[in-house]
């Protein structure tokens, strides 16, 4: 992956002009922020100019705010559309810390982006809302998603994507460390085909 330097962060036609503060913020998110595993997402937002973001499992909302910040370095905050699906008040003990729906809405709306929060099990919510969401530039699936259940949801993912969409799936490694894996369009197609066979069985 090419290294993103400050000099490469040039303004795009029709987008906001980058200030020294926004340049530094993008550089910080892309190269210095913690957890380090999330930096790949911020770099993807800048490189692909991702303004329509869908996140399954928003936890404490910190990553959501940073994704919005990364996009806001390149466009008006009012152009950014963030959709978050989370169990909120119904989070289980294994889901880790998180926000209530009201708290999440309060925190995220302060970002200035267009915020849509969908309560309920994220994977079931995606299956229900896939036809209404439209295409997104970036899809992030948190490590809360159980692999077996996630395998059945890929059936709904292709309709959310366009040619430049990026998909990342978070995984928890032994010892509790997390990593984000980029998923290719071909992998999505393959997993979607398997999900179709599962539905037909």
N, C-alpha and C positions, 0 to 999 in steps of 0.2 A: 504494500500500500504506500503511495507517495506521501512523503512527509509534508505537512501543511505548515508553511512559514507565514509570518505576518505579512510579508510582501506579496504573498499570493492571494490575500484576502481583499481583492479589488471589488468595488461596487458593481452591481449588475444593472443593466438597462431596466428602468422602470422600478428599481428598488431603492431603498434608502441608502444614503451615502454613509459609508463606514466612518465612525469617529475613532479617535485613538482609544477611547474607552471601550467601544464595542469590539475593536480589533483585539485589544488585550483580553477581553472577556472570552472571545472565541478561542484565542490561543490558549488561555488558561483551561477552559473546558476540554479542549481537544488534546492537551498534552500534560497537564499538571493536576487536574482534578482527581478526587477520590470518591468512590472506588475507581481504580485504574481501568477495570473491565468495562466501565461505561463510556470511556473515551471514544471507543470505536463508533458509538452511536452519534456522538456530537460531531465527529469528523464526517460521518455519512450525511448528516443534516446539512453541513456546509458544502460538501462536495456535490451533493445531489439537489441542493436547494429544496429540502423537504419541509413543506409548510403544513401538510395535512398528516397528522400523527395519530396513530391508534395504539394504545397501550393496554395490554391485558394484565391486570394486577398492578396497581399503582403504589402499593405499600404506603410509605409516609409522604409520597408526593414530591420528594426531593428531586428524583430523576426527571419527573414530568416538568418541574419548573426549570431545570437546567436544559432540557430539550427545547423548551419554549425560548429560553434565553439565547441558545445557539441559533435558532431560526430568526430571532428578533434582531440579530446582528446583520441580517441580510434583507429584511423586509419589515414592513410595518407590523406591529403586534396584532393589529386588527385583521391582518391577512392570515394569521396563523389559526388553524383549526385543530384543537386537541380533543380527542375522545378517549376517556378512560373507563374501563370496565373493572369493577372490583366488588368484592363481597361486602366491603365496608363494615357495618355493624355485625354482620353474620360471619365474620372471619373466625376460623377455627384456631385452635392452639398451635397447629403446625404451620399456619400461614404467616406467623411473625407479626411484628408491629404494623399498625396501619392507622388510617384516619376514618372517622365517621363520614357519612355522606355530606352532612352539613359542613363539617370542618374542611373536607376536601374541596367542596365548592367555594368556600370562603377563601381558602388559601390560593387556589388556582385562578379564580377570577381576578385576583389582584395582579396577575401577570399581564393583563390586557389582551390576552388571546381569547378567541371564541372557544368556550369550554362546554363540553357535553359529557356528563357523567351518567353511566348506566349501572345501577346497582344490581347485585345478584352474582351468581357464579359466573366468572368471566367467560369460560368456555361455552356454557349454555347461552349466555347473553350474546356471544358472537354468532352462534347458530341461529338465534332468533332475529338478530338485527342485521345480518350480513347484507340482505337485499336493500336495506334502507340507508346504510352507511355511505355508499358510494366508494369510489376509489381513494386510496390513501397513498401517500408518498413513503411512509415509514410505518412498519408494524413491529412492535416490540412485545414479546411474550415473556412474562416473568417466570422465574423458577418455581412458582407455586403450581404451575400447570403440571399435573401428573402425566408422564409420557403415554400411558395407555389411553387416557382420556383425550389427550392432545392429538393422538393419531387419528381420532375420529373427526376432529374439527377441521382438518386440512381440506376436507371436501368443500368447505365454505370459503376458504381463503382466496382461491384464484379470482373470484369475482370482485375482490377488494383491491386488486393489483393492476398496475399498468406497467409498461415496459421498463420504466426507471424506478419502480418501487424497490425499497430495501426491506428485508425481513431479518430480524434478529431474535434468537431464542436463548434465554438465559438458562444456564445449568449450574447446579451446585456440585462442586468437586469434593472429593474426600477431604475432610478437615474443615468444611464449611465455606471455603473460598468459592466465589462465583465467577463465571466466565460467560461471555456472550458469543454465540456462534452465528455467523452469517449464513443464511439459507438462500440457495440459488433458486431461480425460477424453475429450473429443471427438477430440483428436489421437491419443490411445491407440487409440480405436476405429477410426479411419481407418487407422492404421499396422498394427493387428492384422488388419484386412480385407485389406490389401495382402500381409501375410505369409501369410495363408491362401491367397491366389491364387498366391503364390510356391511354397508347399508343394504345391499341386495341379498346378503346371506340370511 
